[in-house]
Amino acid sequence: MEYNGAPCMSACQHCGREHPPGTTNCPATGDSMQSPGVIGTRIDRYQLERLLGAGGFGSVYRARHVHTDAHVALKLLKKSLGADQQMIERFLREARAAASVGSEHIVRVTDAGLTPDGQAFLALEFLDGCDLKELATRDAPLPHQRVAMLVLQVLDALAAAHQKGIVHRDMKPANVFVVRRSDERGTERDFVKLLDFGISKMHGDAGTSGLTMTGVAMGTPAYMAPEQFFDARSVDARADLYSVAAMLYELLSGRLPFDAESYAHLIVKVRTEQPAPLHQLVADVPLPLAQVVMVGLAKEPHQRWQSAKEFAEAIRSALKLPAAGSTPAFLPSTEPPRVMATPPPQVAATPGLEGTHTPAASGWVASGAPPAIAPAPVARVVGAPPALSTPAAAGPGKDNTLKVVVIILAVFGVLFGCCTCSAIIGASQDTQSSVGE
């Protein structure tokens, strides 16, 4: 098509965007521009308008309900996976998990089903914003007050989920969506929506579901609790809290608690080493808040915060914030840029370890470090950090023996569990909407 002698761009049938003349393959999907696409077609009652994100397990589209004209984020499972009944069950469990919690901080699923030809779909509320991973990159460095306000909302969502017996098992910045909402005075504030309950553990799974096998790892490795690497079925809510602490550490310092060259090496580090103390990495993070984060990263579940509510109260206490229900969401900061106490090493991201995803659309529905202070397993007052003690130095022989044992377990984990883990990592590439498999 030409306009005044110049070629015109037309909407792509595969992603709904316009591409320059001469484009042979859709940049988003890789499909030939000459082949028919799904944009404009219907899935059940929804007409597909634009691709929002895609990953290993499926895609998410902006879609319109043909009867009400309401926009939704329509999440579709890849047709090649449609013959796997367990995959369909895992896909549809997101709808059940989200609906059973009923928190305003969890993305709302409005519809779910299977078409006559076997296409599994979820319809989720359409949100306009970006995930926390993109936000942290775009607005880096985020002030610690803003990070705290965002994470407090994440913990509110998890508290509601945990109360219903649901463990998320894939907490990471890419599964936290941030929108801007106006309060009663018209002031815009951050508002968090938790995404992707597709690999969540629901109450009663152990007796009724074969979706998770004993000894199989599930989640995104860079944020997984130590126990989650070896048996995703037996983890409890404290694994989610570890992941939130790992998110906090990354958001405040600009680096993950552990980096590694391989999956097996990461397991060894998570099981045998301590992350660098947060307060030594970032000068302007208050010491009480840094200690709260380090408690959350304890190796043993009984040494971490024991509930999302307790974790949230500890953050509020560390920053001297009002009690729950009276703290406003964070307003744009006027603080000076953060000063790093010591620049974090520039380590290339390890493919697959930290999880990746398709860049966001504008809207969607989308070693050698000193040991960290570790919490002692003692009784504590709710809202106050546990009594802290420096771990006793283990003798070289004992430490090396532990590492050898962990390496052996890691090898078995790679041989028998990494296929599942890799599949989950691939699914995490989806999110830029109420997605992420």
Summary of the structure (lengths in Angstrom):
residues: 437
radius of gyration: 22.4
end to end distance: 38.6
largest distance: 79.7
contacts: 1458
relative contact order: 0.15
helix: 35%
strand: 17%
